[in-house]
Amino acid sequence: MQNYSDSNQTSQDSGDKPYIDIEVNDKYIIREFSENINPIELMWHRDDEDRTIEIIGDTNWSIQLDNQLPSSLNERIFIKRHEWHRVIKGTGNLTLKIHLD
């Protein structure tokens, strides 16, 4: 699996990451993925802390956790520290609120 690490940078410059962090604080991150992203950029990865993902708005994007089938992002999703996961592209932009547990 290819991997990138989430460093929770406060910069809105996405650098080599497939998203832009719109707002970052010690409780949550507001993150946006563009509808124009190439799906190949949405790599399997794992993060350095537990987190809960909450969708902002409506979406048909989905998430896939290690050893599971893809599931809807329309309900809160808990992701354990270092659990492999990836986002699967849908239509439109995807905006998430990532609660840092």
C-alpha angles and dihedrals in degrees: 000000000000115000140199125180125230107230096175093231116187093220119107088215105103094203106184094342121107094233144049121235105222097182131010130184136145093275105042149354125224105212132182131200115196123237085229095063118123106242090227087071091063096086131178107265144155132222132224096237142036114268142175118220120213123183120232108212127348124314145165092206113117141201130227123203123199113287092004136101118252114277137194121274091213091099128052112274124204115211119192121223110278094007111144114241143149140196118238117214122247130167125301126009120316117223119186137183108215111201110206104221 
